[in-house]
């Protein structure tokens, strides 16, 4: 069953954050992750204010999504995000077709 990373990100240092956005996609690809949404127009209809960036990444399974997050490659990329952006990241399992 597919799984999704859903992230809401507020960037405080766009130049430094750029290094994260250059490195993270390789980690996603290594685990079969496919970017479905990254940035672009969004509007919060309920809850917290609209984040600067919303990201949705699809994986073939929950295990792959979790393994990607825990991988050395992603954690190294995440190190470039730490301190220059505030992120909320969750993994959610999809529904059976």
N, C-alpha and C positions, 0 to 999 in steps of 0.2 A: 504494500500500500504506500502511495506517495506521502511525502512529508515536506513541510515548507518551513524555511526560516522566514520570520517576519521581523523586520527591524525598523525602529524609528530612531532617527539620528539627528542631533543638533550639533553642528560643527562650530567650533570656536576659533580654529586656525585653519582656514581652507588650504593654505600652501602646504602645511605639514600633513594635513589629511589626504592630500593628493598621493602621498607615498603609500598610504593604506589602500587607496583605490587602484593603484598600479599593481600591488602585490596580492591582494585578496582573491581576485578572480582565478589565479592559478590554483589556489587551494580548493575553490569551489569546483573547478573543472576536474581536478584529481579525484573527486568523490561523485562525479556525475551531476554536479549542481548546474542548474540552468537559471540565469537571471530572468525573471518575469517582469519585474518592475524595479527601477533604480532611479531615484530622484523623480523628476517629472512633476506634473501638476497634481496636487492633492488638496483635500479639504476635510478637516475634522468636523464631523457632524454631531458627535457626542464625545464626552470624556475630555482628555487633555487637549490643549491647543495643538494646532497642526504643526508637526515637526518639520524641520527644514527638509529632511529627506526620509522617504519611506522606501523600503527595499523588500522584495519578495523573491526568494530563491527556491526552486523546486528540486527535490531529490527523489530518487526512486524508492527510498525507504527511510523510515525513522532512524534506523541504525546508521545509514550513510550520512544523514544530516547531522547526527550527533558526533559521529566519527570525524567528520569534516571540522566541526567546531573544536573538537579536542585535539586535532592534529597539530603536529609541530609547525607545519607550513602555515596554517591559519593563525595559530597563536603568535608566530613571528610577525605576520602581517598585522594582527591586532595590536601588537606592541606599538605600531606606528599610529594607531587610532587613539590609544590611551593617552589621556591628557590634552588631546586636541579636539575631542568630540565626546558628547554624552550619548550613549546608545542604550536602547532597550532591545534585546534580542530574545525571541522565543522560537521554539521549534514546535510545530503543531502537525499532528498526523492528519492526513486527508481522510476522506470518506470513501467507502467501497463504492465502485460504480454500480 
